[in-house]
Amino acid sequence: MAKGRYLDKDVLKELDEYRRRIYAEREDIYRKHKIDVLDTDTLSSLSVYEVVSQYDADYNPNFSRNGEDALSNGVKIEQKCSRVEKKKRSGEYPPAAYQFHAQGDLEYPRYIFVSRDKVTLEPITVYDISATSNVEAVQKHLLNERAKWETRCQIDKKYMKRDVIDINESLLKDTLTVTETLDINGCRVVRA
């Protein structure tokens, strides 16, 4: 059983003050734009927009809870982010894993995978995948992972509760044919 994490009353009071300030900022934004920046992907989408819009002027994130994550020139984009923390000894980031729902939509004409620093939440690596052969490689991997998940579920129904599959950054590094690498605001952008 996991050990609980309980805080001193002074720390709780301090955290509650931060919460009040964050809620006040969220309220101002919500009243002005009807966007809840505390929704799951909102802030993440904005940080990705800051990077991607610098090389794709038509990139536009979707702030609805349903549908594609973004559009560019009418092309639907599936976007996944993963937080990674630098290893203490090496100071390097481990490979990220980008998660999908096995039962969800897996096939898109363009994918954007983003690794974010766990502490700062700043994007550190963006894989922008739109070349046909690279998109097909991503789709093949995801559909294969879905098939493995379905097989596990046929053997034991308990696996149906958690339908998470992923694609690892190591696989992307090994598989993708890179067309361009950019540095935008300290974020390494790999276009493939």
Stockholm file with secondary structure:
# STOCKHOLM 1.0

chainA/1-192         MAKGRYLDKDVLKELDEYRRRIYAEREDIYRKHKIDVLDTDTLSSLSVYEVVSQYDADYNPNFSRNGEDALSNGVKIEQKCSRVEKKKRSGEYPPAAYQFHAQGDLEYPRYIFVSRDKVTLEPITVYDISATSNVEAVQKHLLNERAKWETRCQIDKKYMKRDVIDINESLLKDTLTVTETLDINGCRVVRA
#=GR chainA/1-192 SS CCCCCCCCHHHHHHHHHHHHHHHHHHHHHHHHHSCCTTSTTHHHHHHHHHHHTTTCTTCEECCSSSSCSEEETTEEEEEEEEEECCCTTTCCCCCCEEEEETTSCCCCSEEEEEEEETTTCCEEEEEEECSHHHHHHHHHHHHHHHHHHHHHHHHCGGGGGCCEEEEEHHHHHHHCCCCEEEEETTEEEEEC
#=GC SS_cons         CCCCCCCCHHHHHHHHHHHHHHHHHHHHHHHHHSCCTTSTTHHHHHHHHHHHTTTCTTCEECCSSSSCSEEETTEEEEEEEEEECCCTTTCCCCCCEEEEETTSCCCCSEEEEEEEETTTCCEEEEEEECSHHHHHHHHHHHHHHHHHHHHHHHHCGGGGGCCEEEEEHHHHHHHCCCCEEEEETTEEEEEC
//
